[in-house]
Amino acid sequence: MKKTVTAVALLCALSSTAIAPTFAADDDEAARLKAIEEYRKQIADGNPSDLLAMEGEELWRTPYGPKNQSLEQCDLGLGPGVVKGAAAKLPRYFPDTGKVEDLESRLMTCMERLQGVERQKVIDSPWRKGEKLRMDKIVAYIVTESNGEKIDVDMSHPKMKEMYELGKRMFFYRTGPFDFSCATCHGKDGQRIRLQELPNLTKHEGAAAGWGSWPAYRVSNSQFWTMQMRLNDCFRQQRTAEPIYGSDATIALSVYMAANGNGGVMLTPGIKR
């Protein structure tokens, strides 16, 4: 709790200082960047996502749904029940569905097949409530088991290549009243909103840093966000139609980011401003 209060206090100090004109000089810019780095160290000392991951592991192992079965036989791509390293290789093409699936969409497949939980029930659930809250916790568990692993998305299947191209087109597609695209914020080097750097997702280094640190815990609102929620919020900020949870649109964008970040390191769950 003390660390959280300290981090919040430092954030407030940084926020008030950031608008002062004294940061026009190079020396002041260096001082501000140093303060930002110190703030990040404060909030990184203990990730609240760890608590969700513990709950998620319990949910993974506990029978649930109309079929009263656990998810322990769910195949995330490395064989039934294998969780270690699985998230680092997602999204991927799954022969049993004939589709490219990311983590959330694959979990919905497993929930439906193994537990009898209808996919639509998850999709229709409000964010951070009901079935989506259960999903968040399970996602936190699975991505924690890939922390430190190399991003290794297999792009050899034709359907993966198709999804990559679709994701690329979506990334640069401008829409909404502000004529924004994903590239508006994440298509250039050196961009930042307040304390948050905006990685250039069109390049390997930026994609590795961006893709490799989500899902993440957001300190500003004390919430754990999956990649599906992160993408949904990007569309919301564009003031355009928000995508359906687990849709091809979100999966294609994930393939684009993950493939660009191949070879980077998974640092999940991340921790953000």
LOGU-832188 format. One line per field, with one value per residue (C-alpha): residue number from 1; z, y, x. Coordinates in nm, 3 decimals. Example, Ala and Ser with C-alpha at 12.3 -4.5 7.8 and 13.67 -1.06 7.14 Angstrom:
! LOGU-832188
num: 1_2
z: 0.780_0.714
y: -0.450_-0.106
x: 1.230_1.367
//
This chain:
! LOGU-832188
num: 1_2_3_4_5_6_7_8_9_10_11_12_13_14_15_16_17_18_19_20_21_22_23_24_25_26_27_28_29_30_31_32_33_34_35_36_37_38_39_40_41_42_43_44_45_46_47_48_49_50_51_52_53_54_55_56_57_58_59_60_61_62_63_64_65_66_67_68_69_70_71_72_73_74_75_76_77_78_79_80_81_82_83_84_85_86_87_88_89_90_91_92_93_94_95_96_97_98_99_100_101_102_103_104_105_106_107_108_109_110_111_112_113_114_115_116_117_118_119_120_121_122_123_124_125_126_127_128_129_130_131_132_133_134_135_136_137_138_139_140_141_142_143_144_145_146_147_148_149_150_151_152_153_154_155_156_157_158_159_160_161_162_163_164_165_166_167_168_169_170_171_172_173_174_175_176_177_178_179_180_181_182_183_184_185_186_187_188_189_190_191_192_193_194_195_196_197_198_199_200_201_202_203_204_205_206_207_208_209_210_211_212_213_214_215_216_217_218_219_220_221_222_223_224_225_226_227_228_229_230_231_232_233_234_235_236_237_238_239_240_241_242_243_244_245_246_247_248_249_250_251_252_253_254_255_256_257_258_259_260_261_262_263_264_265_266_267_268_269_270_271_272_273
z: 0.000_0.087_-0.253_-0.426_-0.238_-0.317_-0.684_-0.700_-0.525_-0.766_-1.061_-0.942_-0.903_-1.249_-1.401_-1.255_-1.352_-1.703_-1.798_-1.669_-1.933_-1.756_-1.941_-2.271_-2.227_-2.296_-1.933_-1.809_-2.060_-1.928_-1.572_-1.664_-1.832_-1.525_-1.304_-1.530_-1.507_-1.127_-1.125_-1.337_-1.095_-0.812_-0.978_-1.106_-0.754_-0.710_-0.980_-0.864_-1.163_-0.961_-0.748_-1.057_-1.193_-0.874_-0.905_-1.273_-1.204_-0.963_-1.224_-1.485_-1.260_-1.121_-1.288_-1.424_-1.665_-1.781_-1.836_-1.496_-1.639_-1.584_-1.856_-1.782_-2.116_-2.313_-2.597_-2.633_-2.910_-2.723_-2.632_-2.395_-2.061_-2.149_-2.029_-1.989_-2.288_-2.473_-2.474_-2.631_-2.943_-2.981_-3.201_-3.409_-3.660_-3.498_-3.727_-3.506_-3.573_-3.907_-3.772_-3.640_-3.272_-3.009_-2.639_-2.558_-2.866_-2.806_-2.445_-2.564_-2.790_-2.494_-2.263_-2.515_-2.595_-2.252_-2.016_-2.229_-2.179_-2.492_-2.669_-2.704_-2.328_-2.291_-2.577_-2.434_-2.081_-1.964_-1.928_-1.597_-1.496_-1.521_-1.782_-1.897_-1.543_-1.530_-1.865_-1.738_-1.445_-1.659_-1.911_-1.628_-1.523_-1.873_-1.974_-1.642_-1.746_-2.055_-1.873_-1.992_-2.296_-2.651_-2.873_-3.129_-3.354_-3.640_-3.960_-4.198_-4.245_-4.527_-4.293_-4.062_-4.357_-4.455_-4.104_-4.095_-4.414_-4.282_-3.954_-4.141_-4.345_-4.030_-3.853_-4.116_-4.183_-4.080_-3.940_-3.698_-3.664_-3.589_-3.891_-3.664_-3.733_-3.507_-3.686_-3.572_-3.225_-3.295_-3.638_-3.552_-3.325_-3.011_-2.945_-2.595_-2.424_-2.081_-1.900_-2.141_-2.430_-2.750_-2.913_-3.290_-3.363_-3.727_-3.619_-3.442_-3.132_-3.074_-3.149_-2.914_-2.638_-2.704_-2.775_-2.523_-2.230_-2.274_-2.105_-1.831_-1.503_-1.538_-1.229_-1.330_-1.291_-1.088_-1.358_-1.538_-1.914_-2.161_-2.517_-2.630_-2.393_-2.494_-2.862_-2.784_-2.602_-2.898_-3.120_-2.855_-2.850_-3.228_-3.172_-3.412_-3.395_-3.129_-3.243_-3.129_-2.855_-3.008_-3.364_-3.669_-3.660_-3.318_-3.394_-3.720_-3.539_-3.280_-3.551_-3.707_-3.376_-3.258_-3.588_-3.594_-3.241_-3.308_-3.122_-2.847_-2.485_-2.314_-2.001_-1.904_-1.730_-1.787_-1.568_-1.720_-1.612
y: 0.000_0.235_0.173_0.247_0.576_0.671_0.593_0.795_1.089_1.079_1.056_1.369_1.552_1.449_1.544_1.895_1.942_1.815_2.115_2.368_2.562_2.493_2.158_2.330_2.295_1.971_1.947_1.967_1.704_1.470_1.539_1.463_1.135_1.039_1.112_0.905_0.613_0.642_0.639_0.323_0.153_0.241_0.091_-0.215_-0.324_-0.573_-0.640_-0.667_-0.897_-1.171_-1.197_-1.242_-1.503_-1.706_-1.693_-1.777_-2.090_-2.205_-2.137_-2.331_-2.637_-2.613_-2.790_-2.539_-2.492_-2.722_-3.006_-2.953_-2.989_-2.802_-2.647_-2.874_-3.052_-2.727_-2.730_-2.384_-2.510_-2.709_-3.003_-3.058_-2.889_-2.737_-2.376_-2.301_-2.095_-2.122_-1.750_-1.664_-1.859_-1.704_-1.614_-1.928_-2.144_-2.431_-2.727_-2.844_-2.525_-2.435_-2.082_-1.846_-1.785_-1.560_-1.643_-1.523_-1.675_-2.006_-2.007_-1.948_-2.253_-2.462_-2.328_-2.417_-2.764_-2.875_-2.690_-2.620_-2.242_-2.080_-1.845_-1.583_-1.574_-1.459_-1.211_-1.057_-1.030_-0.675_-0.589_-0.709_-0.882_-1.232_-1.454_-1.181_-1.144_-1.519_-1.488_-1.202_-1.409_-1.715_-1.496_-1.346_-1.697_-1.814_-1.509_-1.523_-1.870_-1.715_-1.434_-1.427_-1.646_-1.542_-1.422_-1.702_-1.675_-1.927_-1.740_-2.034_-2.121_-1.934_-1.832_-1.664_-1.470_-1.369_-1.246_-1.054_-0.866_-0.797_-0.672_-0.447_-0.291_-0.234_-0.082_0.191_0.236_0.583_0.616_0.808_1.184_1.249_1.047_0.836_0.501_0.274_0.417_0.770_0.683_0.375_0.433_0.672_0.671_0.884_0.951_0.971_1.061_1.209_0.952_0.667_0.601_0.492_0.215_0.213_-0.114_-0.116_-0.189_-0.493_-0.313_-0.127_-0.428_-0.647_-0.388_-0.326_-0.675_-0.831_-0.624_-0.684_-0.797_-0.550_-0.396_-0.028_0.169_0.473_0.284_-0.020_-0.262_-0.562_-0.531_-0.816_-0.749_-0.774_-0.492_-0.288_-0.310_-0.231_0.085_0.192_0.179_0.367_0.643_0.664_0.733_0.454_0.126_-0.102_-0.455_-0.771_-0.953_-1.225_-1.122_-1.171_-0.796_-0.808_-1.133_-0.991_-0.686_-0.917_-1.127_-0.811_-0.690_-1.030_-1.116_-0.780_-0.848_-1.203_-1.270_-1.022_-1.116_-1.160_-0.945_-1.036_-0.931_-0.582_-0.282_0.048_0.401
x: 0.000_0.287_0.444_0.115_0.073_0.432_0.383_0.062_0.225_0.517_0.277_0.096_0.425_0.535_0.201_0.213_0.576_0.525_0.313_0.566_0.761_1.091_1.111_1.183_1.561_1.748_1.864_1.508_1.398_1.667_1.552_1.193_1.287_1.488_1.187_0.963_1.205_1.206_0.826_0.824_1.060_0.824_0.518_0.706_0.802_0.521_0.263_-0.101_-0.161_0.007_-0.307_-0.525_-0.284_-0.321_-0.698_-0.671_-0.468_-0.737_-1.007_-0.806_-0.804_-1.159_-1.456_-1.707_-1.996_-2.277_-2.026_-1.861_-1.512_-1.186_-0.970_-0.677_-0.716_-0.730_-0.477_-0.322_-0.097_0.167_-0.053_-0.347_-0.289_0.050_0.053_0.423_0.539_0.207_0.121_0.457_0.354_0.009_-0.174_-0.137_-0.323_-0.514_-0.592_-0.880_-1.078_-0.922_-0.876_-0.613_-0.684_-0.532_-0.530_-0.881_-1.046_-0.868_-0.984_-1.340_-1.301_-1.185_-1.454_-1.722_-1.586_-1.472_-1.705_-2.012_-1.981_-2.118_-1.879_-2.152_-2.197_-1.836_-1.867_-2.186_-2.053_-1.962_-1.594_-1.445_-1.767_-1.911_-1.751_-1.511_-1.378_-1.317_-1.142_-0.923_-0.802_-0.726_-0.542_-0.335_-0.233_-0.142_0.062_0.248_0.364_0.527_0.705_1.066_0.998_1.086_0.802_0.782_0.478_0.481_0.398_0.439_0.070_-0.112_-0.393_-0.140_-0.003_-0.356_-0.428_-0.101_-0.192_-0.542_-0.394_-0.152_-0.433_-0.635_-0.336_-0.306_-0.681_-0.797_-1.147_-1.366_-1.429_-1.060_-0.941_-0.717_-0.555_-0.351_-0.047_-0.137_-0.011_0.203_0.355_0.639_0.943_0.968_0.600_0.456_0.128_0.196_0.416_0.346_0.579_0.404_0.607_0.639_0.461_0.569_0.927_1.066_1.193_0.867_0.649_0.852_0.817_0.449_0.319_0.555_0.425_0.051_-0.174_-0.091_-0.201_-0.289_-0.194_-0.402_-0.730_-0.618_-0.735_-0.591_-0.638_-0.616_-0.505_-0.867_-0.958_-0.655_-0.753_-1.117_-1.010_-0.796_-1.104_-1.300_-1.040_-1.065_-1.438_-1.526_-1.717_-1.570_-1.477_-1.650_-1.461_-1.243_-1.328_-1.106_-1.040_-0.875_-0.695_-0.555_-0.417_-0.263_-0.097_0.048_0.193_0.315_0.484_0.660_0.781_0.906_1.229_1.154_1.095_0.759_0.739_0.386_0.181_0.320_0.256_0.148_0.071
//
